[in-house]
Each structure stands twice: as C-alpha cells, then as structure tokens.
Amino acid sequence: MIEGSAYDSCMATDKAKLMVYLDPGYKEWLGKLAATQNRSMSNYVETLIIETVDKAVQSGELPPLESGGDRDD
C-alpha cells in the first residue's frame, strides 16, 4: 500500500464483514445492477440487505434492532 494514498482509508470501517458464495452469473448481474446506481457491489448488497431487513421489521417478521444498527431514519 502506498502511504498517504486513497487506499489508506478505503477499508477503514467498523462494519461487519460478510463473505458470500455466489454463482458467477449472478455476480455479473449484480455488478451490472450496482453500476446502474453508481455503487460498488458491496454497497449495493448492503443496501439490499438493509431494505429487506427494514421491510421485515415493518411487517413484524423481525423485531426492531435495539442497538448495533447505524440507521438514522
């Protein structure tokens, strides 16, 4: 890594890491969908998960998170 470069902070996060095995075709489609919204695949997947969990909480399928989420809305 080059000191002082953009790479110094690109992975600095307090978010949990999630590894997923995915069929290559779905990965390609995911990349295309993410690109349509000018997002990285990681950010796009995070957004999909957040939206899905939010819907499950609103429908009563899941209880609201008491802590740990950084949602402002």
Buried (B, 14 or more C-beta within 10 A) or exposed (E): EEEEEEEEEEEEEEEEEEEEEEEEEEEEEBEEBBEEEEBEBEEBBBEEEEEEBBEEBEEEEEEEEEEEEEEEE
